[in-house]
Amino acid sequence: MNAVRLPVEVAVWKREGQPYFDRLARVVAAANAEGLVAVLAAVGDEATGLPGSGAADFWRACATGFRSTLGVIFSLYKRAFT
């Protein structure tokens, strides 16, 4: 399996909403078209490295939006400083 890790910002999704998700969906589709599995990795809060408020809502939206996309994996959070 070939994969690409894509850092995603829950805070940006909270601020921008659907337009951010639409851009994310286009990137996932482009990765899949190249034969890559997209690993969506939420960047954690800069202070703690842990998921911030809204992370559960973000992942629910992703689960709904990508429910029929086989080439996507969710990495619940990625520490910002790694």
C-alpha positions as CSV (number, residue, x, y, z in Angstrom):
1,M,0.0,0.0,0.0
2,N,1.3,3.4,-0.9
3,A,0.0,6.3,1.2
4,V,0.3,10.0,1.8
5,R,-0.1,11.6,5.2
6,L,-2.2,14.8,5.0
7,P,-2.1,17.1,8.0
8,V,-5.6,18.6,8.6
9,E,-6.5,21.5,10.9
10,V,-9.6,21.0,13.0
11,A,-9.5,24.7,13.9
12,V,-9.5,25.8,10.3
13,W,-12.4,23.4,9.6
14,K,-14.3,25.0,12.5
15,R,-13.6,28.5,11.1
16,E,-14.3,27.8,7.4
17,G,-16.7,24.8,7.5
18,Q,-17.7,23.2,4.2
19,P,-15.2,25.0,1.9
20,Y,-12.4,23.5,3.9
21,F,-13.9,20.1,3.8
22,D,-14.5,20.5,0.0
23,R,-10.8,21.3,-0.5
24,L,-9.8,18.3,1.6
25,A,-12.1,16.0,-0.4
26,R,-10.5,17.3,-3.7
27,V,-7.0,16.5,-2.3
28,V,-8.1,13.0,-1.2
29,A,-9.6,12.3,-4.6
30,A,-6.4,13.5,-6.3
31,A,-4.3,11.2,-4.1
32,N,-6.6,8.3,-4.8
33,A,-6.4,9.0,-8.5
34,E,-2.7,8.5,-8.2
35,G,-3.1,5.2,-6.5
36,L,-2.4,6.5,-3.0
37,V,-4.3,6.0,0.2
38,A,-4.9,9.4,2.0
39,V,-4.1,9.3,5.7
40,L,-5.9,12.3,7.3
41,A,-3.9,13.3,10.4
42,A,-5.4,16.0,12.6
43,V,-2.8,18.3,13.9
44,G,-3.1,18.7,17.7
45,D,-3.3,21.8,19.7
46,E,0.1,23.5,19.7
47,A,0.3,23.8,23.5
48,T,-0.7,20.2,24.4
49,G,-0.3,18.2,21.1
50,L,-3.7,16.7,21.9
51,P,-6.9,17.1,19.9
52,G,-8.7,20.3,20.6
53,S,-12.4,21.1,21.0
54,G,-14.3,20.2,17.9
55,A,-12.2,17.2,17.0
56,A,-15.1,14.7,17.5
57,D,-17.3,16.8,15.3
58,F,-14.6,17.1,12.7
59,W,-14.1,13.3,12.6
60,R,-17.9,12.7,12.5
61,A,-18.1,15.0,9.4
62,C,-15.2,13.2,7.8
63,A,-16.8,9.8,8.5
64,T,-20.0,11.0,6.9
65,G,-18.3,12.8,4.0
66,F,-15.9,9.9,3.2
67,R,-18.2,7.0,4.0
68,S,-18.0,5.6,0.4
69,T,-14.3,6.4,-0.1
70,L,-12.2,3.3,0.2
71,G,-8.8,5.2,-0.1
72,V,-8.9,7.2,3.1
73,I,-7.7,6.4,6.7
74,F,-8.2,8.6,9.7
75,S,-5.3,9.3,12.1
76,L,-7.2,10.9,15.0
77,Y,-4.4,13.3,15.8
78,K,-0.8,14.1,15.0
79,R,1.3,16.1,17.4
80,A,2.1,19.4,15.9
81,F,5.7,19.3,16.9
82,T,6.7,15.9,15.5
